[in-house]
Amino acid sequence: MPMTRPYVTVLIDTYNHERFIEQVITSVLEQDFPAADREILVVDDGSTDRTPDLVRRFEPHVRLLRKPNGGQARPNTQP
C-alpha cells in the first residue's frame, strides 16, 4: 500500500488578538508544509476588536469560524 502524506488542520483559537493574529497566520503560511496538505481554521470566540476583519484578509487560504463568546476552551470542544 503506498504511503500518503498526512492532511493537517491547523487550529488557531482567538479572542481579541488583533495585535498578533496576522503574525500567527503568516507564521503558519510560511511553514515548510505543502498548502495542498493542510487547512488553517481560525475559530474566533466573539472578538469585539478587528480580529475577524484581519483574518478575512487571508481568505481563501484561511477559513474563519465565528462563535459567540464562550471562553477559550469552548471553541475547541463545542460545535
Secondary structure, DSSP 8 states (H G I E B T S, - for coil): -------EEEEEEESS-TTTHHHHHHHHHTSSS-GGGEEEEEEE----SSHHHHHHTTTTTSEEEE-----SSHHHH--
